[in-house]
Amino acid sequence: MSLCLHVLRAMALGFDSWGCVKRAVEVWMGRPVQPRTLSGILNNLVDVSIVGRVGDKYVFLDPMYERASREL
């Protein structure tokens, strides 16, 4: 599974802060994730309006993306 899909899955399962997403993805992938890479993915998801940022939390903007991401 790609890193981006792991990020979406983590968010759908309630890991909504940058650090929580990073830790979940690293556990699932079994290797460290570069902070720059994770930030780039999250910024891209914000840019294409799949997720938004509320304070220090990331949230899905459309519940359909969230439901689909739980299935990953």
PDB file of N, CA, C and O in Angstrom:
ATOM      1  N   MET A   1       0.857  -1.176   0.000  1.00  0.00           N
ATOM      2  CA  MET A   1       0.000   0.000   0.000  1.00  0.00           C
ATOM      3  C   MET A   1       0.900   1.235   0.000  1.00  0.00           C
ATOM      4  O   MET A   1       1.938   1.264   0.661  1.00  0.00           O
ATOM      5  N   SER A   2       0.489   2.237  -0.742  1.00  0.00           N
ATOM      6  CA  SER A   2       1.318   3.437  -0.847  1.00  0.00           C
ATOM      7  C   SER A   2       1.244   4.278   0.425  1.00  0.00           C
ATOM      8  O   SER A   2       0.320   4.142   1.226  1.00  0.00           O
ATOM      9  N   LEU A   3       2.209   5.123   0.586  1.00  0.00           N
ATOM     10  CA  LEU A   3       2.276   5.995   1.747  1.00  0.00           C
ATOM     11  C   LEU A   3       1.037   6.880   1.842  1.00  0.00           C
ATOM     12  O   LEU A   3       0.498   7.076   2.931  1.00  0.00           O
ATOM     13  N   CYS A   4       0.590   7.405   0.728  1.00  0.00           N
ATOM     14  CA  CYS A   4      -0.595   8.270   0.720  1.00  0.00           C
ATOM     15  C   CYS A   4      -1.827   7.514   1.215  1.00  0.00           C
ATOM     16  O   CYS A   4      -2.625   8.070   1.971  1.00  0.00           O
ATOM     17  N   LEU A   5      -1.993   6.280   0.811  1.00  0.00           N
ATOM     18  CA  LEU A   5      -3.142   5.494   1.262  1.00  0.00           C
ATOM     19  C   LEU A   5      -3.059   5.214   2.759  1.00  0.00           C
ATOM     20  O   LEU A   5      -4.076   5.216   3.452  1.00  0.00           O
ATOM     21  N   HIS A   6      -1.850   4.973   3.255  1.00  0.00           N
ATOM     22  CA  HIS A   6      -1.677   4.787   4.697  1.00  0.00           C
ATOM     23  C   HIS A   6      -2.070   6.059   5.453  1.00  0.00           C
ATOM     24  O   HIS A   6      -2.688   5.985   6.516  1.00  0.00           O
ATOM     25  N   VAL A   7      -1.715   7.211   4.911  1.00  0.00           N
ATOM     26  CA  VAL A   7      -2.057   8.483   5.551  1.00  0.00           C
ATOM     27  C   VAL A   7      -3.578   8.641   5.598  1.00  0.00           C
ATOM     28  O   VAL A   7      -4.134   9.007   6.633  1.00  0.00           O
ATOM     29  N   LEU A   8      -4.243   8.368   4.490  1.00  0.00           N
ATOM     30  CA  LEU A   8      -5.710   8.472   4.455  1.00  0.00           C
ATOM     31  C   LEU A   8      -6.354   7.500   5.446  1.00  0.00           C
ATOM     32  O   LEU A   8      -7.300   7.853   6.150  1.00  0.00           O
ATOM     33  N   ARG A   9      -5.837   6.291   5.492  1.00  0.00           N
ATOM     34  CA  ARG A   9      -6.373   5.291   6.418  1.00  0.00           C
ATOM     35  C   ARG A   9      -6.196   5.745   7.866  1.00  0.00           C
ATOM     36  O   ARG A   9      -7.116   5.631   8.676  1.00  0.00           O
ATOM     37  N   ALA A  10      -5.013   6.259   8.184  1.00  0.00           N
ATOM     38  CA  ALA A  10      -4.749   6.731   9.545  1.00  0.00           C
ATOM     39  C   ALA A  10      -5.741   7.825   9.934  1.00  0.00           C
ATOM     40  O   ALA A  10      -6.293   7.808  11.034  1.00  0.00           O
ATOM     41  N   MET A  11      -5.958   8.757   9.044  1.00  0.00           N
ATOM     42  CA  MET A  11      -6.893   9.842   9.336  1.00  0.00           C
ATOM     43  C   MET A  11      -8.311   9.312   9.520  1.00  0.00           C
ATOM     44  O   MET A  11      -9.030   9.751  10.417  1.00  0.00           O
ATOM     45  N   ALA A  12      -8.709   8.378   8.678  1.00  0.00           N
ATOM     46  CA  ALA A  12     -10.058   7.819   8.774  1.00  0.00           C
ATOM     47  C   ALA A  12     -10.265   7.052  10.075  1.00  0.00           C
ATOM     48  O   ALA A  12     -11.390   6.940  10.560  1.00  0.00           O
ATOM     49  N   LEU A  13      -9.189   6.530  10.634  1.00  0.00           N
ATOM     50  CA  LEU A  13      -9.279   5.782  11.891  1.00  0.00           C
ATOM     51  C   LEU A  13      -9.108   6.666  13.115  1.00  0.00           C
ATOM     52  O   LEU A  13      -9.029   6.169  14.238  1.00  0.00           O
ATOM     53  N   GLY A  14      -9.052   7.985  12.899  1.00  0.00           N
ATOM     54  CA  GLY A  14      -9.032   8.913  14.018  1.00  0.00           C
ATOM     55  C   GLY A  14      -7.683   9.496  14.385  1.00  0.00           C
ATOM     56  O   GLY A  14      -7.590  10.265  15.341  1.00  0.00           O
ATOM     57  N   PHE A  15      -6.645   9.155  13.659  1.00  0.00           N
ATOM     58  CA  PHE A  15      -5.331   9.743  13.899  1.00  0.00           C
ATOM     59  C   PHE A  15      -5.305  11.073  13.148  1.00  0.00           C
ATOM     60  O   PHE A  15      -5.021  11.106  11.950  1.00  0.00           O
ATOM     61  N   ASP A  16      -5.598  12.161  13.846  1.00  0.00           N
ATOM     62  CA  ASP A  16      -5.824  13.408  13.130  1.00  0.00           C
ATOM     63  C   ASP A  16      -4.730  14.461  13.263  1.00  0.00           C
ATOM     64  O   ASP A  16      -4.768  15.467  12.555  1.00  0.00           O
ATOM     65  N   SER A  17      -3.772  14.263  14.133  1.00  0.00           N
ATOM     66  CA  SER A  17      -2.667  15.222  14.215  1.00  0.00           C
ATOM     67  C   SER A  17      -1.487  14.687  13.400  1.00  0.00           C
ATOM     68  O   SER A  17      -1.394  13.492  13.120  1.00  0.00           O
ATOM     69  N   TRP A  18      -0.597  15.595  13.030  1.00  0.00           N
ATOM     70  CA  TRP A  18       0.553  15.222  12.210  1.00  0.00           C
ATOM     71  C   TRP A  18       1.345  14.095  12.873  1.00  0.00           C
ATOM     72  O   TRP A  18       1.692  13.111  12.221  1.00  0.00           O
ATOM     73  N   GLY A  19       1.628  14.239  14.165  1.00  0.00           N
ATOM     74  CA  GLY A  19       2.427  13.238  14.875  1.00  0.00           C
ATOM     75  C   GLY A  19       1.744  11.889  14.967  1.00  0.00           C
ATOM     76  O   GLY A  19       2.390  10.852  14.815  1.00  0.00           O
ATOM     77  N   CYS A  20       0.440  11.893  15.215  1.00  0.00           N
ATOM     78  CA  CYS A  20      -0.310  10.628  15.303  1.00  0.00           C
ATOM     79  C   CYS A  20      -0.348   9.925  13.955  1.00  0.00           C
ATOM     80  O   CYS A  20      -0.189   8.707  13.875  1.00  0.00           O
ATOM     81  N   VAL A  21      -0.560  10.699  12.898  1.00  0.00           N
ATOM     82  CA  VAL A  21      -0.552  10.114  11.550  1.00  0.00           C
ATOM     83  C   VAL A  21       0.814   9.501  11.274  1.00  0.00           C
ATOM     84  O   VAL A  21       0.901   8.378  10.777  1.00  0.00           O
ATOM     85  N   LYS A  22       1.866  10.220  11.589  1.00  0.00           N
ATOM     86  CA  LYS A  22       3.227   9.728  11.335  1.00  0.00           C
ATOM     87  C   LYS A  22       3.491   8.420  12.073  1.00  0.00           C
ATOM     88  O   LYS A  22       4.002   7.465  11.489  1.00  0.00           O
ATOM     89  N   ARG A  23       3.144   8.380  13.352  1.00  0.00           N
ATOM     90  CA  ARG A  23       3.394   7.155  14.137  1.00  0.00           C
ATOM     91  C   ARG A  23       2.593   5.973  13.592  1.00  0.00           C
ATOM     92  O   ARG A  23       3.128   4.870  13.480  1.00  0.00           O
ATOM     93  N   ALA A  24       1.328   6.184  13.252  1.00  0.00           N
ATOM     94  CA  ALA A  24       0.502   5.089  12.728  1.00  0.00           C
ATOM     95  C   ALA A  24       1.072   4.567  11.418  1.00  0.00           C
ATOM     96  O   ALA A  24       1.193   3.357  11.228  1.00  0.00           O
ATOM     97  N   VAL A  25       1.422   5.471  10.520  1.00  0.00           N
ATOM     98  CA  VAL A  25       1.951   5.063   9.219  1.00  0.00           C
ATOM     99  C   VAL A  25       3.266   4.310   9.384  1.00  0.00           C
ATOM    100  O   VAL A  25       3.500   3.314   8.700  1.00  0.00           O
ATOM    101  N   GLU A  26       4.118   4.774  10.277  1.00  0.00           N
ATOM    102  CA  GLU A  26       5.398   4.088  10.498  1.00  0.00           C
ATOM    103  C   GLU A  26       5.192   2.680  11.043  1.00  0.00           C
ATOM    104  O   GLU A  26       5.919   1.762  10.664  1.00  0.00           O
ATOM    105  N   VAL A  27       4.224   2.498  11.917  1.00  0.00           N
ATOM    106  CA  VAL A  27       3.938   1.158  12.444  1.00  0.00           C
ATOM    107  C   VAL A  27       3.458   0.256  11.315  1.00  0.00           C
ATOM    108  O   VAL A  27       3.938  -0.868  11.172  1.00  0.00           O
ATOM    109  N   TRP A  28       2.521   0.738  10.517  1.00  0.00           N
ATOM    110  CA  TRP A  28       1.973  -0.092   9.434  1.00  0.00           C
ATOM    111  C   TRP A  28       3.012  -0.405   8.368  1.00  0.00           C
ATOM    112  O   TRP A  28       3.023  -1.503   7.812  1.00  0.00           O
ATOM    113  N   MET A  29       3.891   0.559   8.079  1.00  0.00           N
ATOM    114  CA  MET A  29       4.890   0.340   7.033  1.00  0.00           C
ATOM    115  C   MET A  29       6.134  -0.377   7.560  1.00  0.00           C
ATOM    116  O   MET A  29       6.899  -0.953   6.787  1.00  0.00           O
ATOM    117  N   GLY A  30       6.328  -0.340   8.871  1.00  0.00           N
ATOM    118  CA  GLY A  30       7.488  -0.998   9.446  1.00  0.00           C
ATOM    119  C   GLY A  30       8.788  -0.272   9.193  1.00  0.00           C
ATOM    120  O   GLY A  30       9.861  -0.873   9.244  1.00  0.00           O
ATOM    121  N   ARG A  31       8.701   1.010   8.922  1.00  0.00           N
ATOM    122  CA  ARG A  31       9.903   1.810   8.680  1.00  0.00           C
ATOM    123  C   ARG A  31       9.603   3.277   8.958  1.00  0.00           C
ATOM    124  O   ARG A  31       8.440   3.681   8.966  1.00  0.00           O
ATOM    125  N   PRO A  32      10.640   4.078   9.184  1.00  0.00           N
ATOM    126  CA  PRO A  32      10.434   5.504   9.429  1.00  0.00           C
ATOM    127  C   PRO A  32       9.919   6.217   8.176  1.00  0.00           C
ATOM    128  O   PRO A  32      10.200   5.815   7.047  1.00  0.00           O
ATOM    129  N   VAL A  33       9.167   7.274   8.410  1.00  0.00           N
ATOM    130  CA  VAL A  33       8.678   8.128   7.331  1.00  0.00           C
ATOM    131  C   VAL A  33       9.340   9.489   7.513  1.00  0.00           C
ATOM    132  O   VAL A  33       9.316  10.058   8.604  1.00  0.00           O
ATOM    133  N   GLN A  34       9.922   9.999   6.450  1.00  0.00           N
ATOM    134  CA  GLN A  34      10.574  11.299   6.523  1.00  0.00           C
ATOM    135  C   GLN A  34       9.540  12.394   6.780  1.00  0.00           C
ATOM    136  O   GLN A  34       8.513  12.432   6.103  1.00  0.00           O
ATOM    137  N   PRO A  35       9.786  13.277   7.734  1.00  0.00           N
ATOM    138  CA  PRO A  35       8.843  14.357   8.022  1.00  0.00           C
ATOM    139  C   PRO A  35       8.481  15.189   6.791  1.00  0.00           C
ATOM    140  O   PRO A  35       7.325  15.571   6.607  1.00  0.00           O
ATOM    141  N   ARG A  36       9.461  15.459   5.966  1.00  0.00           N
ATOM    142  CA  ARG A  36       9.216  16.246   4.752  1.00  0.00           C
ATOM    143  C   ARG A  36       8.246  15.529   3.813  1.00  0.00           C
ATOM    144  O   ARG A  36       7.391  16.164   3.197  1.00  0.00           O
ATOM    145  N   THR A  37       8.378  14.220   3.707  1.00  0.00           N
ATOM    146  CA  THR A  37       7.502  13.435   2.844  1.00  0.00           C
ATOM    147  C   THR A  37       6.066  13.452   3.367  1.00  0.00           C
ATOM    148  O   THR A  37       5.125  13.665   2.603  1.00  0.00           O
ATOM    149  N   LEU A  38       5.902  13.229   4.665  1.00  0.00           N
ATOM    150  CA  LEU A  38       4.569  13.239   5.258  1.00  0.00           C
ATOM    151  C   LEU A  38       3.922  14.615   5.117  1.00  0.00           C
ATOM    152  O   LEU A  38       2.743  14.719   4.778  1.00  0.00           O
ATOM    153  N   SER A  39       4.687  15.658   5.375  1.00  0.00           N
ATOM    154  CA  SER A  39       4.150  17.015   5.236  1.00  0.00           C
ATOM    155  C   SER A  39       3.717  17.281   3.795  1.00  0.00           C
ATOM    156  O   SER A  39       2.680  17.901   3.562  1.00  0.00           O
ATOM    157  N   GLY A  40       4.497  16.820   2.845  1.00  0.00           N
ATOM    158  CA  GLY A  40       4.149  16.995   1.433  1.00  0.00           C
ATOM    159  C   GLY A  40       2.849  16.305   1.080  1.00  0.00           C
ATOM    160  O   GLY A  40       2.019  16.868   0.367  1.00  0.00           O
ATOM    161  N   ILE A  41       2.666  15.091   1.574  1.00  0.00           N
ATOM    162  CA  ILE A  41       1.423  14.356   1.298  1.00  0.00           C
ATOM    163  C   ILE A  41       0.231  15.072   1.922  1.00  0.00           C
ATOM    164  O   ILE A  41      -0.792  15.266   1.266  1.00  0.00           O
ATOM    165  N   LEU A  42       0.361  15.463   3.184  1.00  0.00           N
ATOM    166  CA  LEU A  42      -0.744  16.163   3.847  1.00  0.00           C
ATOM    167  C   LEU A  42      -1.048  17.487   3.148  1.00  0.00           C
ATOM    168  O   LEU A  42      -2.216  17.835   2.974  1.00  0.00           O
ATOM    169  N   ASN A  43      -0.031  18.217   2.751  1.00  0.00           N
ATOM    170  CA  ASN A  43      -0.255  19.485   2.034  1.00  0.00           C
ATOM    171  C   ASN A  43      -0.946  19.254   0.697  1.00  0.00           C
ATOM    172  O   ASN A  43      -1.818  20.029   0.305  1.00  0.00           O
ATOM    173  N   ASN A  44      -0.560  18.189  -0.003  1.00  0.00           N
ATOM    174  CA  ASN A  44      -1.224  17.870  -1.276  1.00  0.00           C
ATOM    175  C   ASN A  44      -2.690  17.518  -1.060  1.00  0.00           C
ATOM    176  O   ASN A  44      -3.547  17.927  -1.844  1.00  0.00           O
ATOM    177  N   LEU A  45      -2.986  16.765  -0.008  1.00  0.00           N
ATOM    178  CA  LEU A  45      -4.372  16.407   0.289  1.00  0.00           C
ATOM    179  C   LEU A  45      -5.192  17.653   0.635  1.00  0.00           C
ATOM    180  O   LEU A  45      -6.370  17.738   0.287  1.00  0.00           O
ATOM    181  N   VAL A  46      -4.577  18.604   1.310  1.00  0.00           N
ATOM    182  CA  VAL A  46      -5.254  19.872   1.605  1.00  0.00           C
ATOM    183  C   VAL A  46      -5.459  20.657   0.310  1.00  0.00           C
ATOM    184  O   VAL A  46      -6.537  21.207   0.082  1.00  0.00           O
ATOM    185  N   ASP A  47      -4.429  20.710  -0.541  1.00  0.00           N
ATOM    186  CA  ASP A  47      -4.512  21.470  -1.796  1.00  0.00           C
ATOM    187  C   ASP A  47      -5.617  20.974  -2.715  1.00  0.00           C
ATOM    188  O   ASP A  47      -6.244  21.771  -3.413  1.00  0.00           O
ATOM    189  N   VAL A  48      -5.864  19.661  -2.725  1.00  0.00           N
ATOM    190  CA  VAL A  48      -6.911  19.114  -3.598  1.00  0.00           C
ATOM    191  C   VAL A  48      -8.247  18.978  -2.873  1.00  0.00           C
ATOM    192  O   VAL A  48      -9.183  18.367  -3.388  1.00  0.00           O
ATOM    193  N   SER A  49      -8.323  19.550  -1.680  1.00  0.00           N
ATOM    194  CA  SER A  49      -9.570  19.629  -0.894  1.00  0.00           C
ATOM    195  C   SER A  49     -10.139  18.283  -0.474  1.00  0.00           C
ATOM    196  O   SER A  49     -11.355  18.129  -0.352  1.00  0.00           O
ATOM    197  N   ILE A  50      -9.271  17.319  -0.255  1.00  0.00           N
ATOM    198  CA  ILE A  50      -9.725  16.049   0.323  1.00  0.00           C
ATOM    199  C   ILE A  50      -9.755  16.182   1.833  1.00  0.00           C
ATOM    200  O   ILE A  50     -10.671  15.682   2.487  1.00  0.00           O
ATOM    201  N   VAL A  51      -8.763  16.852   2.386  1.00  0.00           N
ATOM    202  CA  VAL A  51      -8.732  17.122   3.823  1.00  0.00           C
ATOM    203  C   VAL A  51      -8.532  18.611   4.049  1.00  0.00           C
ATOM    204  O   VAL A  51      -8.073  19.339   3.169  1.00  0.00           O
ATOM    205  N   GLY A  52      -8.883  19.037   5.235  1.00  0.00           N
ATOM    206  CA  GLY A  52      -8.669  20.411   5.646  1.00  0.00           C
ATOM    207  C   GLY A  52      -7.930  20.426   6.957  1.00  0.00           C
ATOM    208  O   GLY A  52      -7.790  19.398   7.620  1.00  0.00           O
ATOM    209  N   ARG A  53      -7.463  21.583   7.324  1.00  0.00           N
ATOM    210  CA  ARG A  53      -6.730  21.723   8.575  1.00  0.00           C
ATOM    211  C   ARG A  53      -7.521  22.628   9.508  1.00  0.00           C
ATOM    212  O   ARG A  53      -7.886  23.748   9.150  1.00  0.00           O
ATOM    213  N   VAL A  54      -7.779  22.123  10.711  1.00  0.00           N
ATOM    214  CA  VAL A  54      -8.476  22.885  11.743  1.00  0.00           C
ATOM    215  C   VAL A  54      -7.553  22.930  12.951  1.00  0.00           C
ATOM    216  O   VAL A  54      -7.424  21.946  13.680  1.00  0.00           O
ATOM    217  N   GLY A  55      -6.917  24.062  13.157  1.00  0.00           N
ATOM    218  CA  GLY A  55      -5.909  24.150  14.212  1.00  0.00           C
ATOM    219  C   GLY A  55      -4.745  23.244  13.862  1.00  0.00           C
ATOM    220  O   GLY A  55      -4.139  23.380  12.799  1.00  0.00           O
ATOM    221  N   ASP A  56      -4.437  22.324  14.755  1.00  0.00           N
ATOM    222  CA  ASP A  56      -3.340  21.381  14.493  1.00  0.00           C
ATOM    223  C   ASP A  56      -3.865  20.001  14.093  1.00  0.00           C
ATOM    224  O   ASP A  56      -3.122  19.021  14.118  1.00  0.00           O
ATOM    225  N   LYS A  57      -5.125  19.927  13.729  1.00  0.00           N
ATOM    226  CA  LYS A  57      -5.746  18.655  13.336  1.00  0.00           C
ATOM    227  C   LYS A  57      -6.083  18.661  11.846  1.00  0.00           C
ATOM    228  O   LYS A  57      -6.371  19.707  11.264  1.00  0.00           O
ATOM    229  N   TYR A  58      -6.043  17.491  11.253  1.00  0.00           N
ATOM    230  CA  TYR A  58      -6.460  17.315   9.864  1.00  0.00           C
ATOM    231  C   TYR A  58      -7.800  16.591   9.863  1.00  0.00           C
ATOM    232  O   TYR A  58      -7.990  15.626  10.604  1.00  0.00           O
ATOM    233  N   VAL A  59      -8.731  17.057   9.030  1.00  0.00           N
ATOM    234  CA  VAL A  59     -10.072  16.473   8.966  1.00  0.00           C
ATOM    235  C   VAL A  59     -10.462  16.274   7.505  1.00  0.00           C
ATOM    236  O   VAL A  59     -10.051  17.031   6.625  1.00  0.00           O
ATOM    237  N   PHE A  60     -11.260  15.244   7.271  1.00  0.00           N
ATOM    238  CA  PHE A  60     -11.795  15.034   5.932  1.00  0.00           C
ATOM    239  C   PHE A  60     -12.846  16.089   5.648  1.00  0.00           C
ATOM    240  O   PHE A  60     -13.645  16.418   6.524  1.00  0.00           O
ATOM    241  N   LEU A  61     -12.855  16.619   4.444  1.00  0.00           N
ATOM    242  CA  LEU A  61     -13.851  17.610   4.061  1.00  0.00           C
ATOM    243  C   LEU A  61     -15.110  16.956   3.503  1.00  0.00           C
ATOM    244  O   LEU A  61     -16.179  17.567   3.492  1.00  0.00           O
ATOM    245  N   ASP A  62     -14.984  15.724   3.043  1.00  0.00           N
ATOM    246  CA  ASP A  62     -16.119  14.999   2.490  1.00  0.00           C
ATOM    247  C   ASP A  62     -16.206  13.646   3.199  1.00  0.00           C
ATOM    248  O   ASP A  62     -15.244  12.879   3.184  1.00  0.00           O
ATOM    249  N   PRO A  63     -17.355  13.347   3.824  1.00  0.00           N
ATOM    250  CA  PRO A  63     -17.478  12.082   4.557  1.00  0.00           C
ATOM    251  C   PRO A  63     -17.323  10.841   3.671  1.00  0.00           C
ATOM    252  O   PRO A  63     -16.996   9.765   4.171  1.00  0.00           O
ATOM    253  N   MET A  64     -17.551  10.981   2.373  1.00  0.00           N
ATOM    254  CA  MET A  64     -17.380   9.820   1.482  1.00  0.00           C
ATOM    255  C   MET A  64     -15.913   9.410   1.399  1.00  0.00           C
ATOM    256  O   MET A  64     -15.603   8.219   1.371  1.00  0.00           O
ATOM    257  N   TYR A  65     -15.009  10.387   1.361  1.00  0.00           N
ATOM    258  CA  TYR A  65     -13.581  10.063   1.365  1.00  0.00           C
ATOM    259  C   TYR A  65     -13.185   9.381   2.671  1.00  0.00           C
ATOM    260  O   TYR A  65     -12.380   8.449   2.684  1.00  0.00           O
ATOM    261  N   GLU A  66     -13.761   9.858   3.756  1.00  0.00           N
ATOM    262  CA  GLU A  66     -13.451   9.259   5.060  1.00  0.00           C
ATOM    263  C   GLU A  66     -13.921   7.812   5.116  1.00  0.00           C
ATOM    264  O   GLU A  66     -13.176   6.935   5.554  1.00  0.00           O
ATOM    265  N   ARG A  67     -15.152   7.554   4.677  1.00  0.00           N
ATOM    266  CA  ARG A  67     -15.672   6.176   4.683  1.00  0.00           C
ATOM    267  C   ARG A  67     -14.846   5.271   3.788  1.00  0.00           C
ATOM    268  O   ARG A  67     -14.508   4.150   4.167  1.00  0.00           O
ATOM    269  N   ALA A  68     -14.524   5.757   2.605  1.00  0.00           N
ATOM    270  CA  ALA A  68     -13.715   4.941   1.677  1.00  0.00           C
ATOM    271  C   ALA A  68     -12.324   4.677   2.244  1.00  0.00           C
ATOM    272  O   ALA A  68     -11.777   3.591   2.055  1.00  0.00           O
ATOM    273  N   SER A  69     -11.759   5.637   2.922  1.00  0.00           N
ATOM    274  CA  SER A  69     -10.407   5.479   3.475  1.00  0.00           C
ATOM    275  C   SER A  69     -10.367   4.475   4.615  1.00  0.00           C
ATOM    276  O   SER A  69      -9.326   3.868   4.866  1.00  0.00           O
ATOM    277  N   ARG A  70     -11.484   4.292   5.309  1.00  0.00           N
ATOM    278  CA  ARG A  70     -11.535   3.272   6.372  1.00  0.00           C
ATOM    279  C   ARG A  70     -11.396   1.873   5.803  1.00  0.00           C
ATOM    280  O   ARG A  70     -10.948   0.958   6.495  1.00  0.00           O
ATOM    281  N   GLU A  71     -11.772   1.704   4.561  1.00  0.00           N
ATOM    282  CA  GLU A  71     -11.740   0.393   3.906  1.00  0.00           C
ATOM    283  C   GLU A  71     -10.347   0.019   3.386  1.00  0.00           C
ATOM    284  O   GLU A  71     -10.135  -1.112   2.947  1.00  0.00           O
ATOM    285  N   LEU A  72      -9.411   0.951   3.433  1.00  0.00           N
ATOM    286  CA  LEU A  72      -8.069   0.692   2.881  1.00  0.00           C
ATOM    287  C   LEU A  72      -7.297  -0.277   3.760  1.00  0.00           C
ATOM    288  O   LEU A  72      -6.152  -0.611   3.454  1.00  0.00           O
TER     289      LEU A  72
END
